């Protein structure tokens, strides 16, 4: 059971990049909670996506908070530019940081909320000794790198384990899931203990628009997480 407010966080990875600012404005009008930026370096994952300049270009026209999910090897070099671009949460992968504790500390020094993400093959215990440094734990429910993948239900046991760890350490930490989140999967992820949900394809492909997708997903998550 999740103990934090449900948040719907659209990933703009699947947006039409020629209308990226317009998409962000529309998502805000649709009632989402934050904009989720999947930043990929072509090294940690086999894909390239947004840089800080692209994120910064949309910052003046959107009132919502931005969070950056860095799928970047040894991401220390990019942290400051992401903060300057307007991201108030920065999540790094445990697998991508030789010195995870130091990297999370650097994010905190920048005055930004820190998050730690885990790939499907990484055990929950990888975050046990850094919970005092983070505001967010992100469980990947697909292997990172591409949008449109199928949700891995086998990750629900990990979500539940991390929920217990968070509740024992600091219930103010958000537990986020990313990958294959849709009306057919969000309830199970919420019931396992997640409270924040990154939504890509299901948000942008809803024929009734962003507001409908957001309302539907939020209702399903809230009902399952009670």
RODO-2510 file (C-alpha; in nm, 4 decimals, decimal comma):
residues 226
     n   res          X          Y          Z
     1     x     0,0000     0,0000     0,0000
     2     x     0,1383     0,3425    -0,0933
     3     x     0,1331     0,6192     0,1653
     4     x     0,2118     0,9246    -0,0494
     5     x    -0,0185     1,1174    -0,2853
     6     x    -0,0584     0,9677    -0,6314
     7     x     0,1310     1,1566    -0,9004
     8     x     0,0971     1,1182    -1,2767
     9     x     0,4209     1,2099    -1,4527
    10     x     0,4187     1,2147    -1,8326
    11     x     0,7403     1,1238    -2,0094
    12     x     0,7786     1,3433    -2,3151
    13     x     1,0084     1,0882    -2,4777
    14     x     0,7167     0,9831    -2,6995
    15     x     0,6037     1,3377    -2,7819
    16     x     0,6294     1,4954    -3,1259
    17     x     0,9624     1,6749    -3,0847
    18     x     0,8663     1,9400    -3,3377
    19     x     0,5885     2,0418    -3,0969
    20     x     0,7609     1,9702    -2,7660
    21     x     0,6747     2,2984    -2,5973
    22     x     0,3142     2,2689    -2,7108
    23     x     0,2981     1,9171    -2,5656
    24     x     0,4279     2,0358    -2,2282
    25     x     0,1718     2,3160    -2,2165
    26     x    -0,1034     2,0694    -2,3059
    27     x     0,0066     1,8231    -2,0389
    28     x    -0,0049     2,0954    -1,7759
    29     x    -0,3570     2,1880    -1,8856
    30     x    -0,4463     1,8184    -1,8647
    31     x    -0,3741     1,8094    -1,4921
    32     x    -0,0499     1,6106    -1,4694
    33     x     0,1779     1,6606    -1,1699
    34     x     0,5275     1,7014    -1,3197
    35     x     0,7045     1,6690    -1,6544
    36     x     0,9441     1,3743    -1,6699
    37     x     1,2482     1,4134    -1,8960
    38     x     1,4245     1,0920    -1,9980
    39     x     1,7826     1,1980    -2,0622
    40     x     1,9810     0,9299    -2,2497
    41     x     2,3474     0,9345    -2,3469
    42     x     2,3733     0,6525    -2,6016
    43     x     2,6187     0,4795    -2,3675
    44     x     2,4366     0,3685    -2,0536
    45     x     2,1390     0,2987    -2,2805
    46     x     2,1425     0,2509    -2,6601
    47     x     1,9567     0,5705    -2,7402
    48     x     1,9993     0,9488    -2,7371
    49     x     1,7351     1,1959    -2,6268
    50     x     1,7251     1,5415    -2,4671
    51     x     2,0027     1,7690    -2,3482
    52     x     1,9830     2,0523    -2,1010
    53     x     1,9256     2,3157    -2,3714
    54     x     1,6111     2,1423    -2,4947
    55     x     1,4730     2,1173    -2,1425
    56     x     1,5600     2,4792    -2,0677
    57     x     1,3847     2,5971    -2,3843
    58     x     1,0479     2,4774    -2,2507
    59     x     1,0963     2,5977    -1,8939
    60     x     0,9623     2,9537    -1,9436
    61     x     0,6284     2,8360    -2,0862
    62     x     0,5389     2,5662    -1,8308
    63     x     0,4563     2,6179    -1,4646
    64     x     0,4907     2,2528    -1,3631
    65     x     0,7975     2,1134    -1,1926
    66     x     1,0471     1,9264    -1,4104
    67     x     1,2279     1,6072    -1,3170
    68     x     1,5238     1,4634    -1,5081
    69     x     1,5774     1,0878    -1,5238
    70     x     1,9426     1,0532    -1,6201
    71     x     2,0171     0,7332    -1,8076
    72     x     2,3750     0,8534    -1,8282
    73     x     2,7044     0,6862    -1,7382
    74     x     2,8843     0,8664    -1,4531
    75     x     2,6366     1,1580    -1,4644
    76     x     2,8206     1,4010    -1,2352
    77     x     2,9238     1,6119    -1,5349
    78     x     2,5645     1,6875    -1,6345
    79     x     2,4070     1,7518    -1,2940
    80     x     2,4682     2,1262    -1,2787
    81     x     2,3387     2,1873    -1,6300
    82     x     2,0198     1,9951    -1,5509
    83     x     1,9643     2,2040    -1,2397
    84     x     2,0229     2,5237    -1,4381
    85     x     1,7764     2,4000    -1,7022
    86     x     1,5061     2,4081    -1,4365
    87     x     1,4868     2,0496    -1,3126
    88     x     1,3974     2,0420    -0,9453
    89     x     1,4406     1,6629    -0,9229
    90     x     1,7298     1,4706    -1,0715
    91     x     1,7349     1,0907    -1,0680
    92     x     2,0485     0,8897    -1,1413
    93     x     2,0877     0,5159    -1,1887
    94     x     2,2604     0,3171    -0,9178
    95     x     2,4223     0,1093    -1,1932
    96     x     2,5659     0,4165    -1,3682
    97     x     2,7498     0,5655    -1,0694
    98     x     3,0782     0,4319    -0,9389
    99     x     3,0277     0,6462    -0,6281
   100     x     2,6496     0,6629    -0,5895
   101     x     2,6573     0,8194    -0,2431
   102     x     2,8849     1,1011    -0,3645
   103     x     2,6732     1,1640    -0,6742
   104     x     2,3512     1,1921    -0,4730
   105     x     2,5268     1,4235    -0,2307
   106     x     2,6279     1,6468    -0,5203
   107     x     2,2668     1,6691    -0,6364
   108     x     2,1654     1,7769    -0,2872
   109     x     2,4432     2,0390    -0,2860
   110     x     2,2873     2,1894    -0,5981
   111     x     1,9651     2,2454    -0,4051
   112     x     1,7808     1,9853    -0,6100
   113     x     1,5848     1,6827    -0,4874
   114     x     1,7755     1,3613    -0,5570
   115     x     1,6434     1,0306    -0,6841
   116     x     1,7940     0,6889    -0,7407
   117     x     1,6741     0,4489    -1,0122
   118     x     1,7099     0,0716    -1,0376
   119     x     1,7072    -0,1386    -1,3536
   120     x     1,4977    -0,4567    -1,3535
   121     x     1,7999    -0,6757    -1,2806
   122     x     1,9223    -0,4660    -0,9875
   123     x     1,8117    -0,5786    -0,6407
   124     x     1,6210    -0,3566    -0,4007
   125     x     1,9087    -0,3625    -0,1513
   126     x     2,1111    -0,1400    -0,3848
   127     x     1,9290     0,1642    -0,2395
   128     x     1,9316     0,0578     0,1257
   129     x     2,2294     0,2727     0,2250
   130     x     2,1356     0,5917     0,0390
   131     x     1,7752     0,6445     0,1465
   132     x     1,8862     0,9290     0,3711
   133     x     2,0002     1,1212     0,0615
   134     x     1,6992     1,0813    -0,1671
   135     x     1,3469     1,2104    -0,2116
   136     x     1,2640     0,9513    -0,4743
   137     x     1,3311     0,5869    -0,5574
   138     x     1,2495     0,4886    -0,9155
   139     x     1,1875     0,1235    -1,0033
   140     x     1,2191     0,0540    -1,3739
   141     x     0,9370    -0,1725    -1,4895
   142     x     1,1027    -0,2107    -1,8303
   143     x     1,4666    -0,2205    -1,9324
   144     x     1,5587     0,1431    -1,9941
   145     x     1,6367     0,3005    -2,3272
   146     x     1,3202     0,2977    -2,5359
   147     x     0,9559     0,3938    -2,5005
   148     x     0,6632     0,1662    -2,5765
   149     x     0,7882    -0,1442    -2,3963
   150     x     0,5685    -0,3912    -2,2064
   151     x     0,5334    -0,3654    -1,8292
   152     x     0,7275    -0,6240    -1,6283
   153     x     0,4858    -0,7493    -1,3623
   154     x     0,7743    -0,9368    -1,1994
   155     x     0,8975    -0,6008    -1,0668
   156     x     0,5996    -0,5722    -0,8296
   157     x     0,7778    -0,7777    -0,5645
   158     x     1,0689    -0,5320    -0,5783
   159     x     0,8289    -0,2377    -0,5521
   160     x     0,6801    -0,3923    -0,2382
   161     x     1,0233    -0,4519    -0,0840
   162     x     1,1281    -0,0943    -0,1465
   163     x     0,7984     0,0365    -0,0112
   164     x     0,8739    -0,1435     0,3158
   165     x     1,2269    -0,0032     0,3202
   166     x     1,0977     0,3497     0,2640
   167     x     0,8297     0,3231     0,5286
   168     x     1,0892     0,2050     0,7783
   169     x     1,3299     0,4871     0,6873
   170     x     1,1339     0,7941     0,5801
   171     x     0,7774     0,7853     0,4523
   172     x     0,8288     1,1192     0,2724
   173     x     1,0227     0,9440    -0,0064
   174     x     0,8250     0,8954    -0,3274
   175     x     0,8292     0,5517    -0,4903
   176     x     0,8101     0,5933    -0,8660
   177     x     0,7691     0,3381    -1,1439
   178     x     0,8595     0,3832    -1,5084
   179     x     0,7834     0,1556    -1,8017
   180     x     0,4661     0,0209    -1,9570
   181     x     0,2378     0,2152    -1,7225
   182     x    -0,1146     0,2194    -1,8668
   183     x    -0,4736     0,1699    -1,7484
   184     x    -0,4154    -0,2071    -1,7542
   185     x    -0,1028    -0,1967    -1,5348
   186     x    -0,1140     0,1042    -1,3050
   187     x    -0,3408    -0,0545    -1,0430
   188     x    -0,1022    -0,3443    -0,9827
   189     x     0,1962    -0,1106    -0,9494
   190     x     0,0016     0,1059    -0,7063
   191     x    -0,1151    -0,1916    -0,5018
   192     x     0,2497    -0,3015    -0,4750
   193     x     0,3366     0,0335    -0,3160
   194     x     0,4227     0,2864    -0,5871
   195     x     0,2726     0,6338    -0,5673
   196     x     0,4319     0,8110    -0,8654
   197     x     0,3803     0,6844    -1,2190
   198     x     0,5747     0,7774    -1,5311
   199     x     0,3428     0,7492    -1,8297
   200     x     0,4572     0,7671    -2,1910
   201     x     0,2675     0,5953    -2,4699
   202     x    -0,0564     0,5622    -2,2725
   203     x    -0,0654     0,9382    -2,2232
   204     x     0,0122     1,0406    -2,5802
   205     x    -0,2012     0,7751    -2,7488
   206     x    -0,5208     0,8269    -2,5505
   207     x    -0,7753     0,9249    -2,8180
   208     x    -0,9623     1,1372    -2,5640
   209     x    -0,6586     1,3457    -2,4765
   210     x    -0,4288     1,4261    -2,1867
   211     x    -0,6966     1,5220    -1,9345
   212     x    -0,8843     1,1960    -1,9845
   213     x    -0,5676     0,9874    -1,9573
   214     x    -0,4578     1,1698    -1,6430
   215     x    -0,7946     1,1443    -1,4701
   216     x    -0,8359     0,7769    -1,5554
   217     x    -0,4851     0,6772    -1,4480
   218     x    -0,5047     0,8752    -1,1234
   219     x    -0,8377     0,7187    -1,0295
   220     x    -0,7134     0,3661    -1,0948
   221     x    -0,3957     0,4241    -0,8917
   222     x    -0,5762     0,5852    -0,6007
   223     x    -0,8342     0,3080    -0,5805
   224     x    -0,5702     0,0341    -0,5846
   225     x    -0,3396     0,2042    -0,3369
   226     x    -0,5863     0,2504    -0,0555
***
